[in-house]
Amino acid sequence: MKNKKLIRFVESFILLPGLTISSIPVGFISQAVVNVVNTPSIVLLQKQNIEASELLARSGATYQKFKADAIDAYFKAHDMPLEGMGMTMVLEAEKNDLDWRLLPAIAMRESTGGKFACKKATFNSFGWGSCKINFESNEEAIETVARNLGGNNPNTDHHYAGKTTKQILQKYNPPSIVPRYAEQVMSIMNEIGVEDTTPIVTATT
């Protein structure tokens, strides 16, 4: 994908200054803390902290949409049935600590984004279970594959838990079965978008 632009946000957290009370007599600590916290400058900083937290939450949602839109744009450009599944893939990837581009790239490699999904298994665009496992919907397929690849299924965690993206792919389709499978999927991931997924926020004061 040409002319890729990485949208980044700059993180800025406003922290309340530490309160030094070691020199205050014990009997006056409670009142001293009350007096300090109630000063206008501290109240203002507390307000700014709350606003920064709200901004961080909003920007996280914006960043999710940015990634989801990148996935859907990729599927749309190639006229693929999985267009519209971008946000589901992003959310499941985040839930299972996976690279956000991994699921769409596997779907592209396995079924051209759903165009050639498993014939004998419903809603299986990932070739999951050697095309012998049915799903009730694309959402269920995405959730199941993400949970397994993230090492969160006790039945398969010995294959995927704690592994890098390349190692996950080498377990998904070992080089002895499909040579350079991992490299092929990772190349597709780079076509979908950039890896950086850390939402960083600037809080304006």
CORHUMO-V523102 format. One line per field, one symbol per residue. ss: DSSP state (a for helix, b for strand, c for the rest). phi: phi as a letter, one per 30 degrees, with the letter a starting at -180 (. if undefined). A space follows every 10 residues. Layout:
BEGIN
ss->???
phi->???
END
This chain:
BEGIN
ss->cccccccccc cccccccccc cccccaaaaa aaaaaaacca aaaaaaaaaa aaaaaaaaaa aaaaaaaaaa aaaaaaaccc cccccaaaaa aaaaaccccc caaaaaaaaa accccccccc cccccccaaa accccccaaa aaaaaaaaac ccccccaaaa ccccaaaaaa aacccccccc aaaaaaaaaa aacccccccc ccccc
phi->.dhdbccbcc dbcccdddcc bdcceedcde ddddddddde ddeddddddd dddddddddd dddddedddd dddddddchc ddejcedddd dddddchced cddddddddd bhijdbdedc bdhcccidih iccdbdaddd dddddddddd iccedbdddc dicdeddddd ddbeedcbei dedddddded ddlddebddc bccdc
END
